[in-house]
Amino acid sequence: MSNTCGTSSFDITIIPAPTANFTAPNIGANMLCPGQPVQFTDLSTPVPGSNIVAWDWDFGDGSPNSNQQNPTHTYPLNPL
């Protein structure tokens, strides 16, 4: 990079994304009961030599996202 103050250089290391995976009992075509809590369990695999340090769960129902590793979520009785 060059500008009127001089030249700078730096290294950038890009770490690939982990492989996302989870379980959630009772999630399926006819198994989810609105109004009942669902326990999500993170089974994601980090890239070798790294750790997963943050989560962002989007439950797809307009509710706020969760940053917990293994959140519990209750889907509304009247989904969007």
C-alpha positions as CSV (number, residue, x, y, z in Angstrom):
1,M,0.0,0.0,0.0
2,S,1.4,3.4,-0.9
3,N,0.3,6.9,0.1
4,T,1.8,10.3,0.7
5,C,3.1,9.2,4.1
6,G,5.1,6.2,2.8
7,T,4.7,2.5,2.1
8,S,3.3,-0.1,4.5
9,S,3.0,-3.9,4.1
10,F,1.3,-6.5,6.2
11,D,0.3,-10.2,6.1
12,I,-3.3,-11.3,6.2
13,T,-4.2,-14.9,7.2
14,I,-7.5,-16.2,6.0
15,I,-8.9,-19.1,8.0
16,P,-11.5,-21.2,6.2
17,A,-15.0,-21.4,7.7
18,P,-15.8,-24.4,10.0
19,T,-18.2,-27.1,8.8
20,A,-21.6,-26.2,10.3
21,N,-23.6,-29.1,11.8
22,F,-26.2,-29.4,14.5
23,T,-28.9,-31.7,16.0
24,A,-32.3,-30.7,17.2
25,P,-34.6,-33.5,18.4
26,N,-38.2,-33.4,17.3
27,I,-37.5,-31.2,14.2
28,G,-39.1,-32.7,11.2
29,A,-42.1,-32.8,9.0
30,N,-44.6,-33.6,11.7
31,M,-42.7,-33.5,14.9
32,L,-42.2,-29.8,15.9
33,C,-44.8,-28.6,18.3
34,P,-45.2,-24.8,18.3
35,G,-44.9,-23.4,21.8
36,Q,-42.6,-26.2,23.0
37,P,-38.9,-25.5,23.5
38,V,-36.4,-27.1,21.1
39,Q,-32.8,-27.8,22.2
40,F,-30.3,-27.2,19.5
41,T,-26.9,-28.9,19.9
42,D,-23.8,-27.6,18.0
43,L,-21.9,-30.4,16.3
44,S,-19.8,-28.0,14.1
45,T,-16.2,-29.0,13.2
46,P,-13.5,-26.4,13.3
47,V,-10.7,-26.3,10.8
48,P,-7.7,-28.2,12.2
49,G,-5.6,-25.9,14.3
50,S,-8.4,-23.5,15.0
51,N,-11.4,-23.1,17.4
52,I,-15.0,-22.0,17.0
53,V,-15.3,-18.9,19.2
54,A,-18.7,-17.5,18.2
55,W,-22.1,-18.7,17.1
56,D,-25.0,-17.0,15.3
57,W,-28.2,-19.0,15.3
58,D,-31.1,-17.7,13.1
59,F,-34.2,-19.7,13.8
60,G,-36.0,-18.5,10.7
61,D,-39.1,-17.2,12.5
62,G,-38.3,-13.5,12.9
63,S,-37.1,-13.9,16.5
64,P,-33.8,-12.5,17.7
65,N,-30.7,-14.6,16.8
66,S,-28.9,-16.4,19.6
67,N,-25.1,-16.4,20.2
68,Q,-25.1,-19.4,22.6
69,Q,-23.3,-22.5,21.5
70,N,-26.3,-24.8,22.3
71,P,-29.4,-22.6,22.5
72,T,-33.0,-23.6,23.3
73,H,-35.7,-21.9,21.2
74,T,-39.4,-21.9,21.4
75,Y,-41.2,-21.4,18.0
76,P,-44.3,-19.3,18.2
77,L,-47.8,-20.7,18.0
78,N,-48.5,-18.4,15.1
79,P,-45.3,-18.4,12.9
80,L,-44.7,-15.6,10.4
